[in-house]
Amino acid sequence: EDACAVVKHLAERGLIDERQAFIRGGSAGGYTTLCALAFHDVFRAGASLYGVSDPVALARATHKFEGDYLDWLIGDP
């Protein structure tokens, strides 16, 4: 939702053409990209570079030592 809000904010100020907005991200940014494309009609296109596509599977496969970082990075799945 934050990425979508940025597009609307910039478009309202005439800084971008919101009809041409593109989103790209890697890792957690790739997850943001996938969510933005799947659940919002803001971006014309996007690219998820090695993005998280299944946060539940990632959480299950992540060592407990890194679990808190994962929660911080993409939230609690």
PDB file of N, CA, C and O in Angstrom:
ATOM      1  N   GLU A   1       0.818  -1.195   0.000  1.00  0.00           N
ATOM      2  CA  GLU A   1       0.000   0.000   0.000  1.00  0.00           C
ATOM      3  C   GLU A   1       0.859   1.255   0.000  1.00  0.00           C
ATOM      4  O   GLU A   1       0.463   2.274  -0.565  1.00  0.00           O
ATOM      5  N   ASP A   2       2.037   1.193   0.630  1.00  0.00           N
ATOM      6  CA  ASP A   2       2.916   2.366   0.642  1.00  0.00           C
ATOM      7  C   ASP A   2       3.381   2.719  -0.763  1.00  0.00           C
ATOM      8  O   ASP A   2       3.390   3.891  -1.138  1.00  0.00           O
ATOM      9  N   ALA A   3       3.763   1.718  -1.537  1.00  0.00           N
ATOM     10  CA  ALA A   3       4.234   1.967  -2.902  1.00  0.00           C
ATOM     11  C   ALA A   3       3.117   2.578  -3.749  1.00  0.00           C
ATOM     12  O   ALA A   3       3.370   3.466  -4.563  1.00  0.00           O
ATOM     13  N   CYS A   4       1.912   2.116  -3.561  1.00  0.00           N
ATOM     14  CA  CYS A   4       0.772   2.663  -4.296  1.00  0.00           C
ATOM     15  C   CYS A   4       0.506   4.105  -3.885  1.00  0.00           C
ATOM     16  O   CYS A   4       0.180   4.944  -4.725  1.00  0.00           O
ATOM     17  N   ALA A   5       0.642   4.388  -2.609  1.00  0.00           N
ATOM     18  CA  ALA A   5       0.435   5.753  -2.115  1.00  0.00           C
ATOM     19  C   ALA A   5       1.471   6.710  -2.693  1.00  0.00           C
ATOM     20  O   ALA A   5       1.157   7.866  -2.977  1.00  0.00           O
ATOM     21  N   VAL A   6       2.693   6.243  -2.869  1.00  0.00           N
ATOM     22  CA  VAL A   6       3.745   7.088  -3.451  1.00  0.00           C
ATOM     23  C   VAL A   6       3.377   7.467  -4.883  1.00  0.00           C
ATOM     24  O   VAL A   6       3.543   8.620  -5.279  1.00  0.00           O
ATOM     25  N   VAL A   7       2.881   6.510  -5.660  1.00  0.00           N
ATOM     26  CA  VAL A   7       2.483   6.797  -7.041  1.00  0.00           C
ATOM     27  C   VAL A   7       1.398   7.869  -7.058  1.00  0.00           C
ATOM     28  O   VAL A   7       1.485   8.832  -7.820  1.00  0.00           O
ATOM     29  N   LYS A   8       0.391   7.705  -6.232  1.00  0.00           N
ATOM     30  CA  LYS A   8      -0.701   8.680  -6.186  1.00  0.00           C
ATOM     31  C   LYS A   8      -0.197  10.052  -5.752  1.00  0.00           C
ATOM     32  O   LYS A   8      -0.608  11.070  -6.308  1.00  0.00           O
ATOM     33  N   HIS A   9       0.679  10.081  -4.772  1.00  0.00           N
ATOM     34  CA  HIS A   9       1.249  11.337  -4.273  1.00  0.00           C
ATOM     35  C   HIS A   9       2.024  12.059  -5.378  1.00  0.00           C
ATOM     36  O   HIS A   9       1.834  13.257  -5.588  1.00  0.00           O
ATOM     37  N   LEU A  10       2.886  11.343  -6.075  1.00  0.00           N
ATOM     38  CA  LEU A  10       3.689  11.951  -7.139  1.00  0.00           C
ATOM     39  C   LEU A  10       2.823  12.394  -8.314  1.00  0.00           C
ATOM     40  O   LEU A  10       3.074  13.438  -8.915  1.00  0.00           O
ATOM     41  N   ALA A  11       1.808  11.604  -8.638  1.00  0.00           N
ATOM     42  CA  ALA A  11       0.913  11.954  -9.745  1.00  0.00           C
ATOM     43  C   ALA A  11       0.097  13.204  -9.419  1.00  0.00           C
ATOM     44  O   ALA A  11      -0.105  14.056 -10.285  1.00  0.00           O
ATOM     45  N   GLU A  12      -0.368  13.316  -8.183  1.00  0.00           N
ATOM     46  CA  GLU A  12      -1.133  14.500  -7.773  1.00  0.00           C
ATOM     47  C   GLU A  12      -0.316  15.775  -7.907  1.00  0.00           C
ATOM     48  O   GLU A  12      -0.871  16.852  -8.129  1.00  0.00           O
ATOM     49  N   ARG A  13       0.976  15.659  -7.775  1.00  0.00           N
ATOM     50  CA  ARG A  13       1.863  16.821  -7.882  1.00  0.00           C
ATOM     51  C   ARG A  13       2.398  17.020  -9.302  1.00  0.00           C
ATOM     52  O   ARG A  13       3.215  17.909  -9.544  1.00  0.00           O
ATOM     53  N   GLY A  14       1.937  16.196 -10.229  1.00  0.00           N
ATOM     54  CA  GLY A  14       2.338  16.326 -11.619  1.00  0.00           C
ATOM     55  C   GLY A  14       3.757  15.879 -11.913  1.00  0.00           C
ATOM     56  O   GLY A  14       4.322  16.237 -12.946  1.00  0.00           O
ATOM     57  N   LEU A  15       4.336  15.098 -11.009  1.00  0.00           N
ATOM     58  CA  LEU A  15       5.718  14.660 -11.183  1.00  0.00           C
ATOM     59  C   LEU A  15       5.850  13.395 -12.026  1.00  0.00           C
ATOM     60  O   LEU A  15       6.910  13.133 -12.595  1.00  0.00           O
ATOM     61  N   ILE A  16       4.781  12.616 -12.105  1.00  0.00           N
ATOM     62  CA  ILE A  16       4.795  11.403 -12.927  1.00  0.00           C
ATOM     63  C   ILE A  16       3.445  11.239 -13.609  1.00  0.00           C
ATOM     64  O   ILE A  16       2.447  11.832 -13.199  1.00  0.00           O
ATOM     65  N   ASP A  17       3.435  10.434 -14.646  1.00  0.00           N
ATOM     66  CA  ASP A  17       2.194  10.020 -15.294  1.00  0.00           C
ATOM     67  C   ASP A  17       1.811   8.687 -14.663  1.00  0.00           C
ATOM     68  O   ASP A  17       2.443   7.666 -14.934  1.00  0.00           O
ATOM     69  N   GLU A  18       0.790   8.693 -13.833  1.00  0.00           N
ATOM     70  CA  GLU A  18       0.454   7.474 -13.091  1.00  0.00           C
ATOM     71  C   GLU A  18       0.018   6.328 -14.002  1.00  0.00           C
ATOM     72  O   GLU A  18       0.015   5.174 -13.575  1.00  0.00           O
ATOM     73  N   ARG A  19      -0.347   6.623 -15.238  1.00  0.00           N
ATOM     74  CA  ARG A  19      -0.716   5.558 -16.178  1.00  0.00           C
ATOM     75  C   ARG A  19       0.505   4.790 -16.662  1.00  0.00           C
ATOM     76  O   ARG A  19       0.367   3.735 -17.281  1.00  0.00           O
ATOM     77  N   GLN A  20       1.693   5.306 -16.387  1.00  0.00           N
ATOM     78  CA  GLN A  20       2.932   4.673 -16.833  1.00  0.00           C
ATOM     79  C   GLN A  20       3.775   4.153 -15.662  1.00  0.00           C
ATOM     80  O   GLN A  20       4.954   3.849 -15.842  1.00  0.00           O
ATOM     81  N   ALA A  21       3.192   4.049 -14.484  1.00  0.00           N
ATOM     82  CA  ALA A  21       3.948   3.638 -13.290  1.00  0.00           C
ATOM     83  C   ALA A  21       4.371   2.168 -13.390  1.00  0.00           C
ATOM     84  O   ALA A  21       3.586   1.303 -13.777  1.00  0.00           O
ATOM     85  N   PHE A  22       5.611   1.917 -13.035  1.00  0.00           N
ATOM     86  CA  PHE A  22       6.221   0.591 -13.060  1.00  0.00           C
ATOM     87  C   PHE A  22       6.822   0.344 -11.685  1.00  0.00           C
ATOM     88  O   PHE A  22       7.355   1.266 -11.067  1.00  0.00           O
ATOM     89  N   ILE A  23       6.741  -0.880 -11.207  1.00  0.00           N
ATOM     90  CA  ILE A  23       7.322  -1.216  -9.905  1.00  0.00           C
ATOM     91  C   ILE A  23       8.300  -2.374 -10.083  1.00  0.00           C
ATOM     92  O   ILE A  23       8.062  -3.297 -10.862  1.00  0.00           O
ATOM     93  N   ARG A  24       9.396  -2.303  -9.348  1.00  0.00           N
ATOM     94  CA  ARG A  24      10.413  -3.358  -9.401  1.00  0.00           C
ATOM     95  C   ARG A  24      11.007  -3.506  -8.006  1.00  0.00           C
ATOM     96  O   ARG A  24      11.192  -2.518  -7.296  1.00  0.00           O
ATOM     97  N   GLY A  25      11.300  -4.729  -7.621  1.00  0.00           N
ATOM     98  CA  GLY A  25      11.935  -4.944  -6.334  1.00  0.00           C
ATOM     99  C   GLY A  25      12.529  -6.328  -6.232  1.00  0.00           C
ATOM    100  O   GLY A  25      12.125  -7.249  -6.941  1.00  0.00           O
ATOM    101  N   GLY A  26      13.492  -6.463  -5.341  1.00  0.00           N
ATOM    102  CA  GLY A  26      14.139  -7.738  -5.100  1.00  0.00           C
ATOM    103  C   GLY A  26      13.964  -8.158  -3.655  1.00  0.00           C
ATOM    104  O   GLY A  26      13.904  -7.315  -2.761  1.00  0.00           O
ATOM    105  N   SER A  27      13.882  -9.453  -3.425  1.00  0.00           N
ATOM    106  CA  SER A  27      13.716 -10.020  -2.093  1.00  0.00           C
ATOM    107  C   SER A  27      12.410  -9.507  -1.484  1.00  0.00           C
ATOM    108  O   SER A  27      11.343  -9.752  -2.049  1.00  0.00           O
ATOM    109  N   ALA A  28      12.460  -8.806  -0.358  1.00  0.00           N
ATOM    110  CA  ALA A  28      11.230  -8.279   0.240  1.00  0.00           C
ATOM    111  C   ALA A  28      10.584  -7.248  -0.679  1.00  0.00           C
ATOM    112  O   ALA A  28       9.361  -7.108  -0.699  1.00  0.00           O
ATOM    113  N   GLY A  29      11.405  -6.527  -1.441  1.00  0.00           N
ATOM    114  CA  GLY A  29      10.866  -5.591  -2.426  1.00  0.00           C
ATOM    115  C   GLY A  29      10.149  -6.316  -3.552  1.00  0.00           C
ATOM    116  O   GLY A  29       9.197  -5.796  -4.133  1.00  0.00           O
ATOM    117  N   GLY A  30      10.615  -7.521  -3.855  1.00  0.00           N
ATOM    118  CA  GLY A  30       9.923  -8.354  -4.829  1.00  0.00           C
ATOM    119  C   GLY A  30       8.565  -8.790  -4.306  1.00  0.00           C
ATOM    120  O   GLY A  30       7.598  -8.877  -5.063  1.00  0.00           O
ATOM    121  N   TYR A  31       8.494  -9.062  -3.020  1.00  0.00           N
ATOM    122  CA  TYR A  31       7.219  -9.396  -2.378  1.00  0.00           C
ATOM    123  C   TYR A  31       6.276  -8.202  -2.449  1.00  0.00           C
ATOM    124  O   TYR A  31       5.093  -8.356  -2.752  1.00  0.00           O
ATOM    125  N   THR A  32       6.800  -7.013  -2.169  1.00  0.00           N
ATOM    126  CA  THR A  32       5.997  -5.794  -2.286  1.00  0.00           C
ATOM    127  C   THR A  32       5.491  -5.638  -3.717  1.00  0.00           C
ATOM    128  O   THR A  32       4.330  -5.295  -3.940  1.00  0.00           O
ATOM    129  N   THR A  33       6.364  -5.889  -4.674  1.00  0.00           N
ATOM    130  CA  THR A  33       5.986  -5.797  -6.085  1.00  0.00           C
ATOM    131  C   THR A  33       4.849  -6.756  -6.408  1.00  0.00           C
ATOM    132  O   THR A  33       3.858  -6.360  -7.021  1.00  0.00           O
ATOM    133  N   LEU A  34       4.985  -8.009  -6.002  1.00  0.00           N
ATOM    134  CA  LEU A  34       3.951  -9.001  -6.283  1.00  0.00           C
ATOM    135  C   LEU A  34       2.621  -8.619  -5.643  1.00  0.00           C
ATOM    136  O   LEU A  34       1.570  -8.741  -6.274  1.00  0.00           O
ATOM    137  N   CYS A  35       2.659  -8.161  -4.401  1.00  0.00           N
ATOM    138  CA  CYS A  35       1.425  -7.756  -3.716  1.00  0.00           C
ATOM    139  C   CYS A  35       0.791  -6.543  -4.385  1.00  0.00           C
ATOM    140  O   CYS A  35      -0.426  -6.489  -4.559  1.00  0.00           O
ATOM    141  N   ALA A  36       1.617  -5.572  -4.758  1.00  0.00           N
ATOM    142  CA  ALA A  36       1.093  -4.371  -5.411  1.00  0.00           C
ATOM    143  C   ALA A  36       0.418  -4.727  -6.735  1.00  0.00           C
ATOM    144  O   ALA A  36      -0.638  -4.183  -7.060  1.00  0.00           O
ATOM    145  N   LEU A  37       1.020  -5.630  -7.494  1.00  0.00           N
ATOM    146  CA  LEU A  37       0.438  -6.022  -8.777  1.00  0.00           C
ATOM    147  C   LEU A  37      -0.806  -6.889  -8.600  1.00  0.00           C
ATOM    148  O   LEU A  37      -1.746  -6.797  -9.390  1.00  0.00           O
ATOM    149  N   ALA A  38      -0.814  -7.719  -7.578  1.00  0.00           N
ATOM    150  CA  ALA A  38      -1.930  -8.646  -7.379  1.00  0.00           C
ATOM    151  C   ALA A  38      -3.157  -7.993  -6.753  1.00  0.00           C
ATOM    152  O   ALA A  38      -4.288  -8.345  -7.087  1.00  0.00           O
ATOM    153  N   PHE A  39      -2.936  -7.047  -5.850  1.00  0.00           N
ATOM    154  CA  PHE A  39      -4.048  -6.532  -5.054  1.00  0.00           C
ATOM    155  C   PHE A  39      -4.424  -5.081  -5.318  1.00  0.00           C
ATOM    156  O   PHE A  39      -5.385  -4.582  -4.733  1.00  0.00           O
ATOM    157  N   HIS A  40      -3.692  -4.402  -6.179  1.00  0.00           N
ATOM    158  CA  HIS A  40      -3.965  -2.989  -6.464  1.00  0.00           C
ATOM    159  C   HIS A  40      -3.885  -2.745  -7.962  1.00  0.00           C
ATOM    160  O   HIS A  40      -3.126  -3.407  -8.670  1.00  0.00           O
ATOM    161  N   ASP A  41      -4.665  -1.799  -8.433  1.00  0.00           N
ATOM    162  CA  ASP A  41      -4.662  -1.451  -9.852  1.00  0.00           C
ATOM    163  C   ASP A  41      -3.975  -0.101 -10.037  1.00  0.00           C
ATOM    164  O   ASP A  41      -4.589   0.864 -10.493  1.00  0.00           O
ATOM    165  N   VAL A  42      -2.702  -0.048  -9.679  1.00  0.00           N
ATOM    166  CA  VAL A  42      -1.949   1.203  -9.722  1.00  0.00           C
ATOM    167  C   VAL A  42      -0.842   1.137 -10.765  1.00  0.00           C
ATOM    168  O   VAL A  42      -0.606   2.110 -11.482  1.00  0.00           O
ATOM    169  N   PHE A  43      -0.170   0.012 -10.855  1.00  0.00           N
ATOM    170  CA  PHE A  43       1.007  -0.108 -11.701  1.00  0.00           C
ATOM    171  C   PHE A  43       0.668  -0.735 -13.047  1.00  0.00           C
ATOM    172  O   PHE A  43      -0.123  -1.674 -13.136  1.00  0.00           O
ATOM    173  N   ARG A  44       1.283  -0.195 -14.085  1.00  0.00           N
ATOM    174  CA  ARG A  44       1.085  -0.740 -15.428  1.00  0.00           C
ATOM    175  C   ARG A  44       1.815  -2.069 -15.589  1.00  0.00           C
ATOM    176  O   ARG A  44       1.334  -2.966 -16.281  1.00  0.00           O
ATOM    177  N   ALA A  45       2.966  -2.191 -14.954  1.00  0.00           N
ATOM    178  CA  ALA A  45       3.774  -3.407 -15.043  1.00  0.00           C
ATOM    179  C   ALA A  45       4.713  -3.467 -13.848  1.00  0.00           C
ATOM    180  O   ALA A  45       4.834  -2.505 -13.089  1.00  0.00           O
ATOM    181  N   GLY A  46       5.371  -4.597 -13.691  1.00  0.00           N
ATOM    182  CA  GLY A  46       6.318  -4.738 -12.597  1.00  0.00           C
ATOM    183  C   GLY A  46       7.239  -5.918 -12.809  1.00  0.00           C
ATOM    184  O   GLY A  46       6.990  -6.782 -13.650  1.00  0.00           O
ATOM    185  N   ALA A  47       8.309  -5.939 -12.031  1.00  0.00           N
ATOM    186  CA  ALA A  47       9.270  -7.038 -12.082  1.00  0.00           C
ATOM    187  C   ALA A  47       9.690  -7.390 -10.665  1.00  0.00           C
ATOM    188  O   ALA A  47      10.188  -6.546  -9.921  1.00  0.00           O
ATOM    189  N   SER A  48       9.483  -8.637 -10.309  1.00  0.00           N
ATOM    190  CA  SER A  48       9.914  -9.140  -9.011  1.00  0.00           C
ATOM    191  C   SER A  48      11.207  -9.915  -9.224  1.00  0.00           C
ATOM    192  O   SER A  48      11.218 -10.958  -9.877  1.00  0.00           O
ATOM    193  N   LEU A  49      12.284  -9.399  -8.673  1.00  0.00           N
ATOM    194  CA  LEU A  49      13.594 -10.029  -8.815  1.00  0.00           C
ATOM    195  C   LEU A  49      13.878 -10.845  -7.559  1.00  0.00           C
ATOM    196  O   LEU A  49      14.042 -10.280  -6.478  1.00  0.00           O
ATOM    197  N   TYR A  50      13.937 -12.146  -7.691  1.00  0.00           N
ATOM    198  CA  TYR A  50      14.124 -13.087  -6.587  1.00  0.00           C
ATOM    199  C   TYR A  50      13.245 -12.736  -5.384  1.00  0.00           C
ATOM    200  O   TYR A  50      13.689 -12.784  -4.237  1.00  0.00           O
ATOM    201  N   GLY A  51      12.002 -12.385  -5.669  1.00  0.00           N
ATOM    202  CA  GLY A  51      11.068 -11.969  -4.616  1.00  0.00           C
ATOM    203  C   GLY A  51      10.483 -13.139  -3.848  1.00  0.00           C
ATOM    204  O   GLY A  51      10.455 -14.270  -4.333  1.00  0.00           O
ATOM    205  N   VAL A  52      10.027 -12.854  -2.666  1.00  0.00           N
ATOM    206  CA  VAL A  52       9.333 -13.827  -1.827  1.00  0.00           C
ATOM    207  C   VAL A  52       7.941 -14.012  -2.426  1.00  0.00           C
ATOM    208  O   VAL A  52       7.171 -13.055  -2.510  1.00  0.00           O
ATOM    209  N   SER A  53       7.615 -15.231  -2.842  1.00  0.00           N
ATOM    210  CA  SER A  53       6.290 -15.470  -3.411  1.00  0.00           C
ATOM    211  C   SER A  53       5.399 -16.290  -2.481  1.00  0.00           C
ATOM    212  O   SER A  53       4.183 -16.338  -2.667  1.00  0.00           O
ATOM    213  N   ASP A  54       5.994 -16.927  -1.494  1.00  0.00           N
ATOM    214  CA  ASP A  54       5.229 -17.713  -0.526  1.00  0.00           C
ATOM    215  C   ASP A  54       5.807 -17.465   0.866  1.00  0.00           C
ATOM    216  O   ASP A  54       6.686 -18.206   1.307  1.00  0.00           O
ATOM    217  N   PRO A  55       5.322 -16.425   1.568  1.00  0.00           N
ATOM    218  CA  PRO A  55       5.905 -16.088   2.867  1.00  0.00           C
ATOM    219  C   PRO A  55       5.737 -17.181   3.922  1.00  0.00           C
ATOM    220  O   PRO A  55       6.575 -17.310   4.814  1.00  0.00           O
ATOM    221  N   VAL A  56       4.677 -17.960   3.833  1.00  0.00           N
ATOM    222  CA  VAL A  56       4.481 -19.043   4.806  1.00  0.00           C
ATOM    223  C   VAL A  56       5.545 -20.119   4.611  1.00  0.00           C
ATOM    224  O   VAL A  56       6.134 -20.591   5.584  1.00  0.00           O
ATOM    225  N   ALA A  57       5.794 -20.508   3.370  1.00  0.00           N
ATOM    226  CA  ALA A  57       6.837 -21.504   3.098  1.00  0.00           C
ATOM    227  C   ALA A  57       8.203 -20.971   3.500  1.00  0.00           C
ATOM    228  O   ALA A  57       9.026 -21.714   4.035  1.00  0.00           O
ATOM    229  N   LEU A  58       8.450 -19.691   3.247  1.00  0.00           N
ATOM    230  CA  LEU A  58       9.721 -19.091   3.642  1.00  0.00           C
ATOM    231  C   LEU A  58       9.877 -19.117   5.161  1.00  0.00           C
ATOM    232  O   LEU A  58      10.954 -19.427   5.669  1.00  0.00           O
ATOM    233  N   ALA A  59       8.813 -18.794   5.882  1.00  0.00           N
ATOM    234  CA  ALA A  59       8.869 -18.794   7.346  1.00  0.00           C
ATOM    235  C   ALA A  59       9.158 -20.196   7.882  1.00  0.00           C
ATOM    236  O   ALA A  59       9.917 -20.358   8.837  1.00  0.00           O
ATOM    237  N   ARG A  60       8.554 -21.195   7.267  1.00  0.00           N
ATOM    238  CA  ARG A  60       8.789 -22.580   7.702  1.00  0.00           C
ATOM    239  C   ARG A  60      10.226 -23.016   7.448  1.00  0.00           C
ATOM    240  O   ARG A  60      10.794 -23.780   8.228  1.00  0.00           O
ATOM    241  N   ALA A  61      10.810 -22.531   6.360  1.00  0.00           N
ATOM    242  CA  ALA A  61      12.158 -22.946   5.975  1.00  0.00           C
ATOM    243  C   ALA A  61      13.253 -22.098   6.616  1.00  0.00           C
ATOM    244  O   ALA A  61      14.432 -22.437   6.520  1.00  0.00           O
ATOM    245  N   THR A  62      12.877 -21.005   7.265  1.00  0.00           N
ATOM    246  CA  THR A  62      13.858 -20.095   7.850  1.00  0.00           C
ATOM    247  C   THR A  62      14.262 -20.577   9.239  1.00  0.00           C
ATOM    248  O   THR A  62      13.410 -20.928  10.055  1.00  0.00           O
ATOM    249  N   HIS A  63      15.546 -20.593   9.498  1.00  0.00           N
ATOM    250  CA  HIS A  63      16.064 -20.975  10.805  1.00  0.00           C
ATOM    251  C   HIS A  63      15.536 -20.010  11.866  1.00  0.00           C
ATOM    252  O   HIS A  63      15.376 -18.817  11.604  1.00  0.00           O
ATOM    253  N   LYS A  64      15.269 -20.527  13.054  1.00  0.00           N
ATOM    254  CA  LYS A  64      14.718 -19.713  14.138  1.00  0.00           C
ATOM    255  C   LYS A  64      15.585 -18.480  14.419  1.00  0.00           C
ATOM    256  O   LYS A  64      15.068 -17.423  14.779  1.00  0.00           O
ATOM    257  N   PHE A  65      16.876 -18.620  14.254  1.00  0.00           N
ATOM    258  CA  PHE A  65      17.802 -17.512  14.486  1.00  0.00           C
ATOM    259  C   PHE A  65      17.466 -16.306  13.604  1.00  0.00           C
ATOM    260  O   PHE A  65      17.632 -15.161  14.024  1.00  0.00           O
ATOM    261  N   GLU A  66      16.992 -16.569  12.377  1.00  0.00           N
ATOM    262  CA  GLU A  66      16.661 -15.495  11.439  1.00  0.00           C
ATOM    263  C   GLU A  66      15.178 -15.140  11.441  1.00  0.00           C
ATOM    264  O   GLU A  66      14.767 -14.233  10.718  1.00  0.00           O
ATOM    265  N   GLY A  67      14.381 -15.823  12.223  1.00  0.00           N
ATOM    266  CA  GLY A  67      12.936 -15.628  12.222  1.00  0.00           C
ATOM    267  C   GLY A  67      12.496 -14.209  12.538  1.00  0.00           C
ATOM    268  O   GLY A  67      11.583 -13.687  11.899  1.00  0.00           O
ATOM    269  N   ASP A  68      13.135 -13.576  13.520  1.00  0.00           N
ATOM    270  CA  ASP A  68      12.756 -12.207  13.878  1.00  0.00           C
ATOM    271  C   ASP A  68      13.051 -11.238  12.743  1.00  0.00           C
ATOM    272  O   ASP A  68      12.297 -10.295  12.503  1.00  0.00           O
ATOM    273  N   TYR A  69      14.153 -11.479  12.051  1.00  0.00           N
ATOM    274  CA  TYR A  69      14.482 -10.627  10.903  1.00  0.00           C
ATOM    275  C   TYR A  69      13.421 -10.774   9.821  1.00  0.00           C
ATOM    276  O   TYR A  69      13.021  -9.786   9.206  1.00  0.00           O
ATOM    277  N   LEU A  70      12.965 -11.991   9.586  1.00  0.00           N
ATOM    278  CA  LEU A  70      11.937 -12.231   8.581  1.00  0.00           C
ATOM    279  C   LEU A  70      10.644 -11.509   8.955  1.00  0.00           C
ATOM    280  O   LEU A  70      10.004 -10.899   8.098  1.00  0.00           O
ATOM    281  N   ASP A  71      10.259 -11.576  10.227  1.00  0.00           N
ATOM    282  CA  ASP A  71       9.064 -10.858  10.682  1.00  0.00           C
ATOM    283  C   ASP A  71       9.201  -9.361  10.443  1.00  0.00           C
ATOM    284  O   ASP A  71       8.245  -8.703  10.033  1.00  0.00           O
ATOM    285  N   TRP A  72      10.381  -8.827  10.698  1.00  0.00           N
ATOM    286  CA  TRP A  72      10.622  -7.401  10.485  1.00  0.00           C
ATOM    287  C   TRP A  72      10.597  -7.057   8.994  1.00  0.00           C
ATOM    288  O   TRP A  72      10.097  -6.005   8.596  1.00  0.00           O
ATOM    289  N   LEU A  73      11.143  -7.956   8.184  1.00  0.00           N
ATOM    290  CA  LEU A  73      11.297  -7.696   6.760  1.00  0.00           C
ATOM    291  C   LEU A  73       9.971  -7.705   6.010  1.00  0.00           C
ATOM    292  O   LEU A  73       9.691  -6.781   5.247  1.00  0.00           O
ATOM    293  N   ILE A  74       9.154  -8.730   6.213  1.00  0.00           N
ATOM    294  CA  ILE A  74       7.901  -8.837   5.457  1.00  0.00           C
ATOM    295  C   ILE A  74       6.667  -8.965   6.340  1.00  0.00           C
ATOM    296  O   ILE A  74       5.554  -9.065   5.824  1.00  0.00           O
ATOM    297  N   GLY A  75       6.834  -8.963   7.632  1.00  0.00           N
ATOM    298  CA  GLY A  75       5.692  -9.086   8.533  1.00  0.00           C
ATOM    299  C   GLY A  75       5.453 -10.532   8.917  1.00  0.00           C
ATOM    300  O   GLY A  75       6.109 -11.438   8.404  1.00  0.00           O
ATOM    301  N   ASP A  76       4.527 -10.739   9.807  1.00  0.00           N
ATOM    302  CA  ASP A  76       4.190 -12.078  10.279  1.00  0.00           C
ATOM    303  C   ASP A  76       3.245 -12.733   9.275  1.00  0.00           C
ATOM    304  O   ASP A  76       2.119 -12.271   9.091  1.00  0.00           O
ATOM    305  N   PRO A  77       3.701 -13.819   8.618  1.00  0.00           N
ATOM    306  CA  PRO A  77       2.837 -14.454   7.614  1.00  0.00           C
ATOM    307  C   PRO A  77       1.653 -15.122   8.280  1.00  0.00           C
ATOM    308  O   PRO A  77       0.813 -15.710   7.599  1.00  0.00           O
TER     309      PRO A  77
END
